[in-house]
Amino acid sequence: MKIVNRDWIGWNDLPKPKEGNTGKYEKYQDYLYELISELKPSRILEVGFNAGHSCCCFFNAYPETKITAFDICRHGTEEPGVKALQDNGFDITLIKGDSTQSIPKFFEKYNFKYDFMFIDGGHGGEVPYKDIINTMEHLKVGGIFVVDDYTVGSVSACYKKVNWSDFKEQQVPPIEKNIKVLKKIK
């Protein structure tokens, strides 16, 4: 898999991904970088870490952010990716396990609110739906919610089942992927 060459801190230290990831989409990376640069989120939640390329993009756009990443950790790239980012001075915590179970458990223990959420975990069955509903209430008003891979697997069907009345869909420029970007308005 070809990865776009970036001179970002930590980028070249990340492991090679085992499946699709943000690392191969230049326009997508540029768009995410711009979103984070403008938002300056103190906290980011990501579901689906893989090898860490999207998190690396987020950290380079705003190094002061803290990221909580949830991943089932089935590829062997997750822990080396987190270590590479931590070794470069970034504040990231990896929560291992099935996100449909680990996210609710996490929020039973911690009452964090996030400024940015990036949902790119499982793409089949009810997993995208559960990832969305288990996280969306923990986004601050004014925060940005991204649903990646909208046209993959059951993501679009799950997205359409969610009540998005507290969110406003944002315009996305032409990029290599189909995503949904929403701003929490209330």
Secondary structure, DSSP 8 states (H G I E B T S, - for coil): --------TTGGGS---SS--GGG-HHHHHHHHHHHHHH--SEEEEE--TTSHHHHHHHHH-TT-EEEEEE---SS-HHHHHHHHHHTT-EEEEEES-HHHHHHHHHHH----EEEEEE-S--STTHHHHHHHHHGGGEEEEEEEEE--TTSTTHHHHHHHS--TTEEE----S-SS--EEEEE--
